[in-house]
Amino acid sequence: MQCLKHASGIDIPMFDKLTQLEISFGSYSWDLLANLLQRSHKLEVLVINKESQKYGKGQESRWSHPLLVPECLLHLKTFCLREYQGLETELDFVGYIMQNARVLETMTIYLSSSLSSEEKLQIRRHLSILQRNFETCQIVFH
């Protein structure tokens, strides 16, 4: 990610045979992630190890929905997000995956240990409500 963080979408190579991607990044990388998804057509497993971020409300970097839904979301079966903090951009991203990954079977969310029990409960409730629209996808919380 460090090498690609300043690359534009056209500078990122095609990953024609990539079926599993595990990636670690900080807040600066949401745009890069969108570009990688566009270039990884056969992706079936996506694991994101997100660094914990400290932001005031509304200060976090934003996930921008790509104009075209990445083709990989037609094949994505497993999605895992570690260090989920309940930030608005994380919720946007998770919602985007749920809406567009048509064959998604399992979504695993690792809640940040910095969250209070009440915050964790709120996040579980909110994501469970989203899940009701997607019967084929099971959400697992850790």
C-alpha positions as CSV (number, residue, x, y, z in Angstrom):
1,M,0.0,0.0,0.0
2,Q,2.8,2.3,0.8
3,C,4.2,2.1,-2.8
4,L,0.7,2.6,-4.3
5,K,-0.7,5.3,-2.1
6,H,0.2,8.1,-4.5
7,A,-0.6,6.2,-7.7
8,S,-3.6,7.2,-9.8
9,G,-6.1,4.5,-10.9
10,I,-4.5,4.1,-14.3
11,D,-1.0,3.5,-12.7
12,I,-2.3,0.5,-10.7
13,P,-1.8,-2.8,-12.7
14,M,-4.6,-5.2,-13.4
15,F,-4.7,-8.2,-11.0
16,D,-6.4,-10.6,-13.3
17,K,-5.8,-13.7,-11.2
18,L,-6.1,-12.3,-7.7
19,T,-8.9,-14.1,-5.8
20,Q,-7.8,-13.1,-2.2
21,L,-6.6,-9.8,-1.0
22,E,-5.5,-9.0,2.5
23,I,-4.5,-5.4,2.9
24,S,-3.5,-3.1,5.8
25,F,-3.9,0.6,5.6
26,G,-4.6,3.9,7.4
27,S,-7.2,6.5,6.7
28,Y,-5.4,7.8,3.6
29,S,-6.1,4.7,1.6
30,W,-9.9,4.6,0.9
31,D,-9.3,6.0,-2.6
32,L,-6.5,3.5,-3.2
33,L,-8.7,0.7,-2.0
34,A,-11.4,1.8,-4.5
35,N,-8.8,1.7,-7.3
36,L,-7.6,-1.7,-6.3
37,L,-11.1,-3.1,-6.3
38,Q,-11.6,-1.8,-9.8
39,R,-8.4,-3.6,-10.9
40,S,-9.1,-7.0,-9.2
41,H,-11.9,-8.5,-11.3
42,K,-11.9,-12.0,-9.8
43,L,-11.6,-11.2,-6.1
44,E,-13.6,-13.5,-3.9
45,V,-12.0,-12.7,-0.4
46,L,-11.3,-9.3,0.9
47,V,-9.6,-8.7,4.3
48,I,-9.0,-5.2,5.5
49,N,-6.7,-4.6,8.5
50,K,-7.5,-0.9,9.2
51,E,-5.4,1.1,11.5
52,S,-7.2,2.7,14.5
53,Q,-7.8,6.4,13.9
54,K,-8.5,9.2,16.3
55,Y,-10.8,11.8,14.8
56,G,-13.3,14.4,15.9
57,K,-16.8,14.0,14.4
58,G,-16.7,14.6,10.6
59,Q,-12.8,14.8,10.4
60,E,-12.1,11.3,9.1
61,S,-11.2,10.6,5.5
62,R,-14.1,9.6,3.3
63,W,-14.9,6.5,1.3
64,S,-16.0,7.7,-2.1
65,H,-18.3,5.3,-4.0
66,P,-16.8,4.5,-7.4
67,L,-18.9,5.6,-10.4
68,L,-18.9,2.0,-11.6
69,V,-19.4,-0.9,-9.2
70,P,-16.2,-2.9,-9.3
71,E,-16.6,-6.2,-11.2
72,C,-15.0,-8.0,-8.3
73,L,-18.1,-7.4,-6.2
74,L,-19.9,-9.8,-8.5
75,H,-17.6,-12.6,-7.1
76,L,-16.9,-11.5,-3.6
77,K,-17.9,-14.2,-1.1
78,T,-16.0,-13.2,2.0
79,F,-15.3,-9.8,3.5
80,C,-13.5,-9.1,6.8
81,L,-12.9,-5.6,8.3
82,R,-10.6,-5.4,11.4
83,E,-10.5,-2.4,13.8
84,Y,-14.0,-1.2,13.0
85,Q,-14.6,1.9,15.0
86,G,-18.1,2.9,13.9
87,L,-16.9,5.9,11.8
88,E,-19.3,7.2,9.2
89,T,-16.9,6.3,6.4
90,E,-16.6,2.7,7.6
91,L,-20.4,2.4,7.7
92,D,-20.6,3.8,4.2
93,F,-18.0,1.3,3.0
94,V,-19.6,-1.7,4.7
95,G,-23.1,-0.7,3.4
96,Y,-21.6,-0.3,-0.1
97,I,-20.2,-3.8,0.1
98,M,-23.5,-5.3,1.3
99,Q,-25.5,-3.5,-1.4
100,N,-23.2,-4.5,-4.3
101,A,-21.6,-7.8,-3.4
102,R,-24.4,-10.0,-4.7
103,V,-23.0,-13.4,-3.7
104,L,-21.5,-12.3,-0.3
105,E,-21.8,-15.1,2.2
106,T,-19.9,-13.9,5.2
107,M,-19.0,-10.5,6.5
108,T,-16.8,-10.6,9.6
109,I,-16.4,-7.4,11.6
110,Y,-13.7,-7.0,14.3
111,L,-14.8,-4.2,16.6
112,S,-12.1,-1.9,17.9
113,S,-11.1,-2.7,21.5
114,S,-11.1,1.0,22.2
115,L,-15.0,1.1,21.9
116,S,-17.2,0.9,25.0
117,S,-19.6,-2.0,25.5
118,E,-22.5,0.4,24.6
119,E,-20.8,1.6,21.4
120,K,-20.2,-2.0,20.4
121,L,-23.8,-2.9,21.0
122,Q,-25.0,0.1,19.0
123,I,-22.8,-0.9,16.1
124,R,-24.0,-4.5,16.2
125,R,-27.7,-3.3,16.1
126,H,-27.1,-0.9,13.3
127,L,-25.3,-3.5,11.1
128,S,-27.8,-6.1,11.9
129,I,-30.6,-3.8,10.6
130,L,-28.6,-3.4,7.3
131,Q,-28.2,-7.2,7.1
132,R,-32.0,-7.8,7.1
133,N,-32.0,-6.7,3.4
134,F,-29.4,-9.3,2.5
135,E,-30.5,-12.7,3.6
136,T,-27.6,-14.5,1.9
137,C,-25.0,-12.7,4.0
138,Q,-24.2,-13.6,7.5
139,I,-22.5,-11.0,9.7
140,V,-20.1,-12.3,12.4
141,F,-18.8,-9.9,15.1
142,H,-15.6,-10.3,17.1
